[in-house]
Amino acid sequence: METKFAPCFVILILVLFLAHRALFAEEAPLAYRESIILTTLNTLEYIRGKQTGTRENAMLQSIREAQGKSNKGRIKKERGGSFLGRLGSRTHPYLNESVSFDDNVDSAKSNRKSSIINTVTPGLKMNFRDKKKYLALDTHINTQLYNNRRRNNTQDIQVGLTNAYNIGPYLLTILGDYFTNYFATEELGVDDNDYTECQQSGLGFTLGRHFNRIGFDAGYKRTDNYYEHAQSSDDQAGEVFTFNEYLRIATKTRLSFGYTRSRTKYAAKHSPNDSNSSDFNLNLSGVLSPKLTAMLGATYGLTDSKGGSDSRSTGLAGSLGHKISKRSSLALSFNHAIHEESAKENYSITDVFQLAVSHRLAFNPRLNFSFSSQASYASFPKKAGYTQRDDAYNLGCGLSYAFRQWLDFSLDWSQKISESNVNSRYYGNTITFKTQASF
């Protein structure tokens, strides 16, 4: 089997090697580390795309780790010890495993079929830091196995790198990632004849500076995708240029503006899938009271497709967060989007409403109950002779238990209902048991 080794991954490893001196340096004050972490996570949000919930969890985990190693606002300076000892103290293996039961795995209206999906993710995290550098490495293997659908089994390995440097008043952040499923074999429960083998590598950077009331950052990322020889014509390269500016217009209110320029180029000459796009966003966020926060944003995007229909999208979004009590919180959000294409029948209007509630039980603070619901309404009013309507409803609840500082359990239930006057209507339930262990 012929493979291609992504050149960006070589650069990623080189950056990791150049940053090894952080193991021996004096560590920074906690406030400085938090600044680096938060800025880096902001960078990840717009370069890697919006990942609802993931960024917030990563931020809380990073701050919690920093607070756990602090002493009256400062991190203790490490003295003595061997290289391997210090390396071991910065290395944290982890294991995530989930078992899900899906009673409608095909999203079918009739002849419903169920399946049990087992997902195992062992991984390793490493964190190094000193006064002017911050380096984080995360690598894991993700294996997903179905009890009755071998063709859907998958296995891949992913590596992510975040490296931040303080250069005078500026903060330079380097981001790298790598993905491959070439190594999956029959012995591991995956039939490589049932999926497309591919590799993906990405390398990007941002440079930013923040003043009292104003700040900005600019970034660039390139992502290369390589496929097996039979589908090498699908090889593609994507580039993303970003610019963001922030303005604190009041003590607890911030206005931000962002611009993203993206382009995709396929290996095949004159490919009809080549495209360019420009996206603008404007957001206003603020703290309305000690228990109430709000955000309002607008987006506008244009896409130029070389072989398909050009498109334009407009969106308006808002969210409201309320801290009901020390143990309870509530979040509301909405999103209104209009999509237009050269082909008028693809004109669509979509509205999405979401509600999420979290409550930590009083009789046992280790138990946390969560509830979520979402309603999505999509209409295509310019279809020839009729108006297509697609509605989807999601409902879920869960209970998590912090058994130990290094071990968590959770049990979740979710239901999805899809209704349409054109497509098939269906509903499905999923029950998931998950455990997360970190060492």
C-alpha positions in Angstrom: 0.0 0.0 0.0 1.4 3.3 -1.1 1.4 6.1 1.4 2.4 9.8 1.5 4.0 11.3 4.5 2.6 14.8 5.1 5.4 17.4 5.0 3.5 19.6 7.6 3.9 16.8 10.1 7.6 16.9 9.8 7.6 20.6 10.6 5.3 19.8 13.6 7.9 17.4 15.0 10.7 20.0 14.4 8.8 22.6 16.4 8.3 20.1 19.2 12.1 19.4 19.2 13.0 23.1 19.3 10.7 23.7 22.3 12.3 21.0 24.6 14.3 23.6 26.6 11.1 24.5 28.4 11.6 21.4 30.6 14.5 23.1 32.3 13.4 26.7 32.7 11.8 28.5 35.6 8.1 28.5 35.4 5.9 31.6 35.0 3.3 33.2 37.3 -0.1 31.7 37.1 -1.7 34.8 35.5 0.7 34.7 32.6 0.0 31.1 32.0 -3.7 31.6 32.0 -3.3 34.5 29.5 -1.3 32.2 27.2 -3.9 29.4 27.5 -6.9 31.6 26.9 -5.3 33.3 23.9 -4.3 29.9 22.5 -7.8 28.5 22.9 -9.2 31.6 21.1 -6.8 30.9 18.3 -7.9 27.2 18.1 -11.6 28.3 18.0 -11.4 30.2 14.7 -8.6 28.3 13.0 -9.8 24.8 13.6 -13.5 25.8 13.4 -16.2 26.2 16.0 -16.5 23.1 18.2 -19.4 23.6 20.5 -18.6 22.6 24.0 -15.1 21.4 23.3 -13.4 24.7 23.7 -15.2 25.5 27.0 -14.2 22.1 28.4 -10.6 22.5 27.4 -10.4 25.9 28.9 -11.8 24.7 32.3 -9.4 21.8 32.3 -6.4 24.0 31.6 -7.3 26.5 34.2 -8.1 23.8 36.7 -4.7 22.2 36.1 -3.0 25.6 36.5 -4.8 26.3 39.8 -4.0 22.9 41.1 -0.3 23.5 40.7 -0.3 27.1 42.1 0.8 28.4 45.4 -0.7 31.8 46.4 -0.9 32.8 42.8 2.5 31.6 41.7 3.7 28.3 40.4 6.5 26.7 42.4 9.9 26.5 40.8 11.1 23.0 40.2 14.6 22.3 41.5 16.8 19.3 40.8 15.5 16.0 39.4 16.5 14.1 36.3 15.4 14.8 32.8 13.2 11.7 32.7 11.7 12.6 36.1 10.7 16.1 34.8 9.4 14.6 31.6 7.3 12.1 33.5 5.7 14.8 35.6 4.6 16.6 32.5 3.2 13.4 30.8 -0.4 12.5 31.4 -1.9 9.3 29.8 -5.7 9.1 29.6 -8.3 6.6 28.5 -11.9 7.4 27.3 -14.4 4.7 26.6 -18.1 4.8 25.7 -20.7 2.2 24.9 -23.8 3.4 23.0 -27.0 1.7 22.1 -28.7 3.2 19.1 -32.2 1.8 18.3 -32.4 3.3 14.8 -28.8 3.3 13.4 -30.0 3.8 9.8 -32.4 6.7 10.6 -35.2 4.7 8.9 -38.9 5.2 9.3 -39.6 1.5 9.1 -37.6 -1.7 9.4 -35.6 -0.1 12.2 -32.3 -1.7 13.1 -30.4 -1.2 16.3 -26.7 -1.4 17.1 -24.2 -1.2 19.9 -21.2 1.0 19.3 -18.1 0.8 21.4 -15.6 3.6 21.2 -12.2 3.4 22.9 -9.7 6.3 22.9 -6.4 5.9 24.7 -4.2 9.0 24.6 -1.3 10.9 25.9 -1.0 14.6 26.8 2.3 16.5 27.5 2.6 20.1 28.8 5.8 22.2 29.0 6.1 25.8 29.9 8.4 28.6 31.0 8.3 32.4 31.2 8.1 32.9 27.4 6.9 29.6 26.0 4.0 27.2 26.3 3.9 23.8 24.6 1.1 21.3 24.6 1.0 18.0 22.8 -2.0 15.6 22.6 -1.9 12.3 20.7 -4.6 9.6 20.8 -5.9 6.6 18.9 -9.7 6.5 18.3 -11.3 3.1 17.6 -15.0 2.7 16.9 -16.5 -0.7 16.6 -20.1 -1.8 15.8 -21.4 -5.1 17.0 -23.2 -5.9 13.8 -21.8 -3.6 11.2 -18.2 -4.3 10.5 -18.2 -2.1 7.4 -18.8 0.9 9.7 -15.8 0.2 12.0 -13.1 2.9 12.0 -9.7 3.5 13.6 -7.4 6.5 13.3 -4.6 8.3 15.1 -4.5 12.0 15.7 -1.8 14.3 16.9 -2.3 17.9 18.0 0.3 20.5 18.9 -0.1 24.0 20.4 3.0 26.2 20.9 2.9 29.8 22.2 5.9 32.2 22.3 6.0 35.6 23.9 7.9 37.9 21.5 8.1 41.3 23.2 4.6 42.7 23.4 3.3 40.1 20.9 2.1 36.5 21.3 3.0 34.0 18.5 1.0 30.8 18.5 1.9 27.8 16.3 -0.7 25.1 15.7 -0.2 21.7 14.2 -2.3 18.6 13.7 -2.0 15.3 11.9 -4.6 12.5 11.1 -4.2 9.1 9.5 -6.2 5.9 9.2 -3.7 4.0 7.1 -2.6 1.8 10.0 -6.1 0.2 10.6 -6.0 -3.5 9.9 -8.2 -6.6 9.9 -6.7 -7.8 13.2 -7.9 -4.6 14.9 -11.5 -5.2 13.8 -11.5 -2.8 10.9 -11.8 -3.8 7.2 -9.7 -1.4 5.2 -11.8 -2.3 2.1 -14.8 -0.6 3.5 -13.4 2.9 3.9 -11.2 5.4 2.2 -7.6 5.6 3.5 -6.4 9.1 4.0 -3.9 11.4 5.7 -4.5 14.9 6.8 -1.9 17.4 8.1 -2.2 21.0 9.1 0.1 23.7 10.2 -0.8 27.3 11.2 0.2 30.3 13.2 -1.3 33.4 14.7 0.3 36.6 15.9 -1.6 38.9 18.3 -1.2 41.8 20.6 -3.5 43.2 23.3 -3.7 46.7 24.8 -5.9 48.0 27.5 -9.0 48.3 25.4 -8.1 47.0 22.0 -6.4 43.9 20.6 -5.9 42.1 17.4 -4.6 38.8 15.9 -3.8 37.6 12.4 -3.4 34.0 11.4 -2.8 31.6 8.6 -3.3 27.8 8.3 -2.7 25.3 5.6 -4.3 21.8 5.6 -3.3 19.0 3.1 -5.4 15.9 2.5 -3.9 12.8 0.8 -5.9 9.8 -0.2 -5.1 6.3 -1.3 -3.7 5.9 -4.8 -7.1 4.9 -6.4 -8.6 8.3 -5.3 -5.5 10.5 -5.5 -7.5 12.9 -7.7 -9.3 13.9 -4.5 -6.0 15.1 -2.9 -6.6 18.7 -1.9 -5.0 21.6 -0.1 -6.9 24.2 1.9 -5.7 27.6 3.1 -7.3 29.9 5.7 -6.3 33.5 6.4 -7.8 35.2 9.5 -7.9 38.6 11.1 -9.7 39.5 14.3 -10.0 42.7 16.2 -11.3 43.2 19.7 -12.5 46.4 21.4 -13.6 46.7 25.1 -16.2 49.4 24.9 -17.2 49.2 28.5 -15.9 47.5 31.7 -17.8 44.3 31.0 -18.7 44.7 27.3 -16.5 43.6 24.3 -17.1 44.2 20.6 -15.2 42.0 18.1 -14.8 41.8 14.4 -13.4 39.0 12.3 -12.6 38.2 8.7 -11.7 34.8 7.2 -10.5 34.1 3.7 -10.5 30.4 2.7 -9.6 28.7 -0.5 -9.5 25.0 -1.5 -7.5 23.6 -4.4 -7.7 20.0 -5.6 -4.8 18.0 -7.1 -6.8 17.4 -10.3 -6.2 20.2 -12.8 -9.2 22.5 -13.4 -11.2 20.6 -10.8 -14.8 21.9 -10.5 -14.6 21.5 -6.7 -12.1 24.3 -6.3 -13.5 27.2 -4.3 -12.9 30.5 -2.5 -14.9 32.0 0.3 -14.9 35.1 2.4 -16.6 35.3 5.8 -17.3 38.3 8.1 -18.5 38.3 11.7 -19.4 40.9 14.2 -20.1 40.0 17.9 -21.1 42.0 21.0 -20.7 40.2 24.3 -21.1 41.4 27.9 -21.9 40.7 31.5 -25.3 42.2 32.3 -25.3 41.2 36.0 -23.3 39.0 38.3 -25.5 36.1 37.2 -26.4 37.0 33.6 -24.2 37.1 30.5 -25.3 37.7 26.8 -23.9 37.6 23.3 -25.3 38.8 20.0 -23.6 38.3 16.7 -24.0 38.6 12.9 -22.3 36.8 10.1 -22.1 37.3 6.3 -20.3 34.9 3.8 -19.7 34.6 0.1 -18.5 31.5 -1.7 -17.1 31.3 -5.2 -17.3 27.7 -6.6 -15.4 27.1 -9.8 -17.7 24.4 -11.0 -20.8 24.7 -8.9 -23.3 27.3 -7.8 -22.0 30.4 -6.1 -23.6 31.1 -2.7 -24.2 33.7 -0.1 -25.1 33.2 3.6 -26.3 35.6 6.2 -26.8 34.8 9.9 -27.9 36.2 13.2 -27.1 34.5 16.5 -27.6 35.2 20.2 -27.1 33.5 23.5 -28.0 34.1 27.1 -26.4 32.5 30.2 -27.9 32.6 33.7 -26.3 31.4 36.9 -29.4 30.3 38.8 -27.6 29.4 41.9 -24.2 28.0 43.1 -25.2 24.6 41.7 -27.4 25.4 38.8 -27.0 27.2 35.5 -29.1 27.8 32.4 -28.2 28.7 28.8 -30.5 29.8 25.9 -29.4 30.3 22.3 -30.8 30.9 18.9 -29.5 31.0 15.3 -31.2 32.4 12.2 -29.5 31.7 8.8 -30.4 32.5 5.2 -28.6 30.6 2.4 -28.8 31.7 -1.2 -27.3 30.1 -4.3 -27.3 30.7 -8.0 -29.8 27.8 -8.3 -32.8 29.5 -6.7 -34.4 26.2 -5.6 -31.6 25.8 -3.0 -32.6 29.0 -1.2 -33.2 28.1 2.4 -34.1 29.7 5.8 -33.1 27.9 9.0 -33.9 28.7 12.6 -32.4 26.8 15.5 -33.3 27.2 19.2 -31.4 25.6 22.0 -31.9 25.2 25.8 -29.4 23.7 28.2 -29.7 23.2 32.0 -27.1 21.9 34.5 -27.6 21.2 38.2 -25.2 19.8 40.7 -27.2 17.8 43.3 -27.1 19.1 46.9 -27.0 15.8 48.7 -24.0 14.7 46.7 -21.9 17.4 44.9 -20.2 14.7 42.8 -23.4 14.1 40.9 -24.4 16.5 38.1 -27.7 16.4 36.2 -27.9 17.9 32.7 -30.8 18.5 30.3 -30.8 19.8 26.8 -33.2 20.4 24.0 -33.0 21.7 20.4 -35.5 22.6 17.7 -34.5 23.2 14.1 -36.8 24.5 11.4 -35.6 24.6 7.8 -37.7 25.7 4.8 -37.0 25.9 1.0 -39.6 28.4 -0.2 -38.4 28.6 -3.8 -38.8 25.0 -4.8 -40.7 24.6 -8.1 -44.3 24.3 -7.3 -44.1 23.6 -3.5 -42.3 24.6 -0.3 -40.1 22.0 1.3 -40.0 21.9 5.1 -37.5 19.9 7.2 -37.9 20.0 11.0 -35.7 18.3 13.6 -36.1 18.0 17.4 -33.5 16.8 19.8 -34.0 16.0 23.5 -31.5 14.7 26.0 -30.7 14.3 29.7 -27.7 12.9 31.6 -26.2 12.1 34.9 -22.4 12.3 35.6 -20.5 11.2 38.6 -17.0 12.4 39.6 -15.9 9.2 41.3 -12.4 10.3 41.8 -10.3 13.3 40.8 -8.9 11.2 37.9 -12.1 9.1 37.1 -15.5 10.2 35.8 -18.6 8.3 34.8 -21.7 9.5 32.9 -25.0 8.1 31.6 -26.9 9.9 28.9 -30.0 9.5 26.9 -31.0 11.4 23.7 -33.8 11.3 21.2 -34.0 12.7 17.7 -37.2 13.2 15.7 -37.0 14.3 12.1 -40.1 15.5 10.2 -40.3 16.5 6.5 -42.9 16.9 3.8 -40.3 15.5 1.3 -37.9 13.2 3.0 -38.6 10.2 5.2 -39.8 10.9 8.8 -38.1 9.0 11.6 -37.1 9.0 15.2 -34.4 7.3 17.2 -33.1 6.9 20.8 -29.5 6.6 22.0 -28.3 5.6 25.4 -24.6 6.1 26.2 -22.4 5.1 29.1 -19.0 6.8 29.2 -16.0 6.7 31.5 -13.0 9.0 31.4 -9.8 8.3 33.3 -6.7 10.5 33.3 -3.4 9.9 35.1 
